[in-house]
Structure formats: C-alpha cells, structure tokens
Amino acid sequence: MIRVIRVIRGLLCLVLVAAAGCASYAERTLKLHNAYYDNQLDVAKSTADSQLKHEWVSADLIRLDQAMIDLAAGDAKAAEQKLRVVRDHFDELEGTSVVETTASYLTDDNRRSYAGEDYEKILIRGMLALANLMHDGGDAEAYSLQLIEKQDQIIAAGADKKGNNPKADYPKVALAPYMRGILREATHLNYDDAERSYTSVVSWQPGFRPGRFDLDRATHGQHSSPGNGVLYVFALTGRGPYKEEATEVPSTAALFIAGEIVSAFGDQTLPPNIAPVKVPRVVARGGRTGSIGVDIGGRPVGATETITDVTQLAIAQQEALYPTIVARAVARRVLKNGIIYGGKEAIGIDKGSLPGLAIDLAGLAWQATENADTRSWGLLPDKIQVLRVELPAGEHDVVLRPLNAGGNPVSRGATKHVRIGDGRNTYLLASFPDTQLVGRVLVSEP
C-alpha cells in the first residue's frame, strides 16, 4: 500500500507542476497588449519590463513586444537591438533540448523555452529591415536577404527521410524582395538586381498590384524623374494573429478506443481518455482599418496596399503543420498512459483493484492538466502595407488617414512633415492596429 501511495503522490506532484501558471499566455499579457492598443506606451513598456522578470520561458516573446513598443515610440534603434537578440536566440534554440523535451512530455509544451513559430522567425528579419531603414538604413538590405535565406532554410529543413515536406507550400514573404528592390533601385545603377527582386514580388504576392509597375519601372531603369524623389509609406495595420486552445476531437475519440483496447487485453487498466487532446490554433483578429489613405498638399495620392499578410502567413503555416502538432499531443498522452501502465506493473497492482482505480483517477487528473501552448508574438500587425509616391524634391506635409474596407475614412489620422531628396528615397512608418495611430509616425532622413 505504501508503494501505491507513493505512485499516487508522484502523479499528483506532476499534476501540481502542470497546473501551476495555468492561465494562458494571452491572458497573462492582456494588460501589456491592451495598453499598446490604447496608445498608452509608457504603461505597455513598464508592464513588459515587469513581466520579463517572471516569464523566463517566454522572455523572447516579451522582448519582441518590447521591440514593437520601441518602434511605435520612435526608437527604431532600440527596437532593432531587441529584435537582433531574439533572432539569435531563436536560432540557438533550433537545437532540441533533451531535458526540456522530456519535461514537456510529462507536462505540456508550455514548459519549453519558446523557440518561435516559423512565421515569427521569418518576420523578425522583416521587422529588423524596417527598423533599420528608419534610423540608419545601412543593414536593411542585409536583413532582407537574411529573411529570404531563412525561409528557404526553414522549408528545406521540413523534409523527412521519405522526402515528404509539409513546409514545401509555405507562402513566401514578399516584403523582403520588395525592400531589396527599392534599395537597389535607389542606387540608380543596380536596376538588374531590382528587376529580379520585383519579379519575386510579383510571383510571391500576385495580389500586390503595384508590383507590376515596380517591375516595369526597374526594367526600363528609371528611379524617378529629374528633380523628383520617392516617398515610401509603410503601414502596420490591424492586429496580428494569436493562438487559442482547441480540442482535437477525432484524436480524442481514437485515443479512447486505443486505451480501451489496451485495458481489455492487457494486464492493467488505463485511465479513460475522456480528457481532450488540447492543441493550439492560430486565430485571425484583423481590424477595422483596411488601408491607409495618403494625402499630400491637400490632395489624395493613393492608399497603401498589402505587401505581406501576416495573419494568412501564420494560418497557412499552421495548417501545413497541424498533423504534426496533433501527433505531438497524441504522443504526450500515450507516454503518460505508458508511465501509468508501467507504474502499475512495477508495484504489482491487481487489475480492477481499488488501488488501481485510485492510480487511474490520479492519472486522469494528470491528463486533464494539459494546456495547449498558446504563446505567440502578440503585437505583430495583421498586415504590412506600403505605398510608393513620387514627389518633387523639397518639403511636404503627409496626412495619413485610416480607411475601412470600402475606402472611407474611419478617423482623422495623423500628419507628418517630410523632406524629399532629389533622386533619393524617403521612408515613413506608422502603426494603426485599429482606427487610431499608436505612438509616432517615423520618418527617415533623405
């Protein structure tokens, strides 16, 4: 009986470990994210600083949110530094930790250091390019190339020994070749490089209508007319995707049947698999702003268009990997049942006995404490959009007006004074997670 008590006590200890901190990541970061969306950047910053002291297994996600706060506040250099730290750490975590993997199978994936989803690893490079463009610009092209290389690396690494590759059809991120194209074009020399980059943009993001005009312009080799420069308006619109916990019902039913078969023909019973298999699901949030209308000199000159749909990228990637995600949850359940079965065998429990029932109940509680890993980069935008405007060199007032899906203004927007250099690019960046600007409108120096 003492040995039975020890087994039950051990299982209950695992239950307590798994149950600790059971609030989802989205719930734990709600205050931080709401402060950002309400344009209370000081509150968002202090909340992130405080949370960083406690969320050690999710520290990189907090740093990513800090980077978005810095960028909105106008400190693009600080944002770039934080993004670089997380980029490098995510790369390091691509090597699996045996200890953390084992712990995650005994509890759930929330016990593992967060190594980033594929779309997050890719978009870190995109946000690095944008941040660098706003304060220096010297490394923006290198970051764009890193993004292209990283997505190719991720896709290549998805192939298994049989040659199957669920990542083969991942959508490509057109932001990277687009940024390389505009930077190559601005040299007034490397039009061939710009043309190749815009060819990728047209292929990867066919819905981006300006792409064909960009390709045609690079093909004929003219950055801008004499006496003119170019303004690029980048907009981060809407609220990006997040993860919520979902129940995989078909797998739960299959596990129930499997558990009953083992119980019927084996020497021991197994806890009934009535606790559902929990998995994360990527969910779209979007926003009420469809695009950003741009007025210059009191007249509309166009509206931003989507160069990268962040939400659709995240959803497409998860759909490709969903069978693997479910399989991991199934493997965890099988392992737990195996531990319970082996424990009974080790201490000589009689099938159908009261001590065996007590262990089954403890095992059932152990299963029920599983939580899906819903951690994600919470302050990503729904879409990254851009508008190119050729303007006479000189001073201009640029008005940004959030527009709904029908093209009608939904708020007064914001105004920014810019200086356009002859034959040069000027870059502007603004964040509109809803109908109002968050933080400041950033502008590069011509």
Residue pairs with C-beta under 8 A, 6 or more apart in sequence:
1 355
3 347
4 347
4 349
4 355
4 358
4 359
7 343
7 344
7 347
7 359
7 362
8 358
8 359
8 362
11 340
11 359
11 362
11 363
11 365
11 366
12 362
12 365
14 106
14 107
14 366
15 362
15 365
15 366
15 369
17 107
18 107
18 108
18 366
18 369
18 370
18 371
19 369
21 110
22 369
22 371
24 244
24 245
24 371
24 374
25 58
25 61
25 110
25 243
25 374
25 375
25 376
26 242
26 243
26 244
26 374
26 378
28 51
28 55
29 51
29 61
29 62
29 65
29 378
31 43
31 47
32 44
32 47
32 48
32 51
32 62
32 65
32 378
33 44
33 65
33 378
33 379
35 41
35 43
35 44
35 47
36 44
36 65
36 68
36 69
36 72
36 379
36 433
36 438
37 239
37 433
37 434
37 438
39 436
39 437
39 438
39 439
41 69
41 72
41 73
41 438
41 439
44 65
44 69
45 66
45 69
45 73
48 62
48 65
48 66
48 69
49 66
51 62
52 59
52 62
52 63
52 66
55 61
55 62
57 110
57 111
57 112
57 113
57 114
58 114
58 375
60 86
60 89
60 90
60 113
60 114
60 116
61 114
61 375
61 376
61 377
61 378
63 82
63 85
63 86
64 82
64 83
64 86
64 120
64 124
64 377
64 379
65 377
65 378
65 379
66 82
67 78
67 79
67 80
67 82
67 83
67 86
67 127
67 131
68 79
68 127
68 379
68 380
68 431
69 379
69 439
70 76
70 78
70 79
70 82
71 79
71 127
71 130
71 131
71 134
71 429
71 431
71 439
71 442
72 431
72 438
72 439
72 440
73 439
73 440
74 439
74 440
74 442
76 131
76 132
76 134
76 135
76 442
77 131
77 135
77 136
79 127
79 131
80 128
80 131
80 132
80 135
83 124
83 127
83 128
83 131
84 128
86 116
86 124
87 121
87 124
87 125
87 128
90 115
90 116
90 120
90 121
90 124
93 113
93 114
93 115
93 116
94 115
97 112
97 113
100 111
100 112
100 113
101 112
103 111
103 112
104 110
104 111
104 112
104 332
105 331
105 332
105 335
105 336
106 335
106 336
107 369
107 370
108 278
108 332
108 369
108 370
108 371
108 372
108 373
109 328
109 372
109 373
110 371
110 373
110 375
112 373
114 373
114 375
116 124
116 377
117 314
117 317
117 318
117 376
118 154
118 167
118 170
118 317
119 310
119 313
119 314
119 317
120 376
120 377
120 380
121 150
121 154
122 147
122 150
122 151
122 154
122 173
122 313
123 173
123 308
123 310
123 313
123 377
123 380
125 143
125 144
125 146
125 147
125 150
125 176
126 143
126 144
126 147
126 173
126 175
126 176
126 308
126 384
128 139
128 143
128 146
129 140
129 141
129 143
129 144
129 147
129 175
129 176
129 179
130 140
130 179
130 234
130 384
130 429
132 138
132 139
132 140
132 143
133 140
133 179
133 427
133 429
133 444
134 427
134 429
134 442
134 443
134 444
135 444
137 183
137 427
137 444
140 179
140 183
141 179
141 180
141 183
141 184
144 175
144 176
144 177
144 179
144 180
144 183
145 176
145 180
147 173
147 175
147 176
148 176
148 177
151 170
151 172
151 173
154 167
154 170
155 165
155 167
155 168
155 170
157 167
158 165
158 166
158 167
158 168
159 165
159 168
166 320
166 321
166 323
166 324
167 317
167 320
167 321
169 316
169 320
170 316
170 317
170 320
171 204
171 312
171 313
171 316
171 317
172 200
172 203
172 204
173 204
173 308
173 313
174 200
174 201
174 204
174 205
174 208
174 211
174 307
174 308
175 307
175 308
175 384
177 197
177 198
177 200
177 201
177 204
178 197
178 198
178 201
178 211
178 214
178 307
178 386
180 193
180 194
180 197
181 193
181 194
181 197
181 198
181 201
181 214
181 218
182 194
182 214
182 230
182 232
182 388
182 425
183 425
184 190
184 191
184 193
184 194
184 197
185 191
185 194
185 217
185 218
185 223
186 223
186 230
186 424
186 425
188 223
188 423
191 218
191 219
191 221
194 218
195 215
195 218
195 219
197 218
198 211
198 214
198 215
198 218
199 215
201 208
201 211
201 214
201 215
201 307
202 208
202 211
202 212
202 215
205 211
205 306
205 307
205 308
207 306
208 305
208 306
208 307
209 305
210 305
210 386
210 387
210 388
214 388
217 223
223 230
223 423
224 230
224 390
224 423
225 390
226 422
226 423
227 392
227 393
227 422
228 390
228 391
228 392
228 393
228 420
228 422
228 423
229 390
229 391
229 392
229 393
229 420
229 421
229 422
229 423
229 424
229 425
229 426
229 446
230 388
230 389
230 390
230 391
230 420
230 424
230 425
230 426
231 296
231 388
231 389
231 390
231 391
231 396
231 398
231 418
231 420
231 425
231 426
231 427
231 428
232 386
232 387
232 388
232 389
232 425
232 426
232 427
232 428
233 292
233 294
233 304
233 386
233 387
233 389
233 398
233 400
233 428
233 430
234 304
234 384
234 385
234 386
234 427
234 428
234 429
234 430
235 291
235 292
235 304
235 384
235 385
235 386
235 387
235 400
235 429
235 430
235 431
235 432
236 381
236 383
236 384
236 385
236 429
236 430
236 431
236 432
236 433
237 287
237 289
237 290
237 291
237 292
237 304
237 381
237 382
237 383
237 384
237 385
237 402
237 432
237 433
238 285
238 286
238 287
238 289
238 311
238 381
238 382
238 383
238 432
238 433
238 434
239 285
239 286
239 287
239 381
239 382
239 433
239 434
240 285
240 310
240 311
240 314
240 377
240 378
240 379
240 380
240 381
240 382
241 282
241 283
241 284
241 285
241 310
241 311
241 314
241 315
241 376
241 380
241 382
242 282
242 283
242 285
242 374
242 376
242 378
243 280
243 281
243 282
243 283
243 372
243 373
243 374
243 375
243 376
244 280
244 281
244 283
244 374
245 278
245 279
245 280
245 281
245 371
245 372
245 374
246 278
246 279
246 280
246 281
246 372
247 276
247 277
247 278
247 279
248 276
248 277
248 278
248 279
248 326
248 329
249 276
251 277
251 326
251 329
251 330
252 273
252 276
252 277
255 273
255 277
255 330
255 333
255 334
256 272
256 273
256 274
258 273
259 270
259 271
259 272
259 273
259 337
260 272
262 270
262 337
262 341
263 269
263 270
266 341
267 345
267 351
268 341
268 344
268 345
268 349
268 351
268 356
269 351
269 352
269 356
269 357
269 360
270 337
270 340
270 341
270 360
270 363
271 337
271 340
271 360
271 361
271 363
271 364
271 366
271 367
272 360
272 364
273 333
273 337
273 367
274 364
275 364
275 367
275 368
275 370
277 326
277 329
277 330
277 333
277 370
278 329
278 370
278 371
278 372
279 322
279 325
279 326
279 329
279 372
280 318
280 325
280 372
280 373
280 374
281 318
282 314
282 315
282 318
282 376
284 311
284 315
284 382
285 311
285 382
286 311
286 382
287 382
287 432
287 433
287 434
288 402
288 404
288 410
288 434
288 435
289 402
289 403
289 404
289 410
289 432
289 434
289 435
290 403
290 404
290 405
290 406
290 407
291 303
291 304
291 305
291 385
291 403
291 407
292 303
292 304
292 385
292 387
292 400
292 401
292 402
292 403
292 413
292 430
292 432
293 300
293 302
293 303
293 400
293 401
293 402
293 403
293 407
293 409
293 413
294 300
294 301
294 302
294 303
294 304
294 387
294 389
294 398
294 399
294 400
294 401
295 301
295 398
295 399
295 401
296 389
296 391
296 396
296 397
296 398
296 399
297 396
297 397
301 387
301 389
302 387
302 389
303 387
303 403
303 407
304 385
304 386
304 387
305 385
305 386
305 387
306 383
306 384
306 385
307 384
307 385
307 386
308 383
308 384
309 382
309 383
310 380
310 381
310 382
310 383
310 384
311 382
311 383
318 325
329 370
329 372
332 370
333 367
333 370
336 363
336 366
336 367
337 363
340 359
340 360
340 363
340 366
343 359
344 356
344 359
349 355
349 356
349 359
350 356
381 431
381 433
391 420
392 420
393 420
393 421
393 422
394 419
394 420
395 417
395 418
395 419
395 420
396 417
396 418
396 419
396 420
397 415
397 416
397 417
397 418
398 415
398 416
398 417
398 418
398 428
399 413
399 414
399 415
400 413
400 414
400 415
400 416
400 430
400 432
400 437
400 441
401 409
401 411
401 412
401 413
402 409
402 410
402 411
402 413
402 432
402 435
402 436
403 409
403 410
404 410
410 435
411 435
411 436
413 437
414 430
414 437
414 441
416 428
416 430
416 441
416 443
418 426
418 428
418 443
419 426
419 445
419 446
420 426
420 446
421 446
424 446
425 446
426 443
426 444
426 445
426 446
427 443
427 444
428 441
428 442
428 443
428 444
429 441
429 442
429 443
430 437
430 441
430 442
431 437
431 438
431 439
432 438
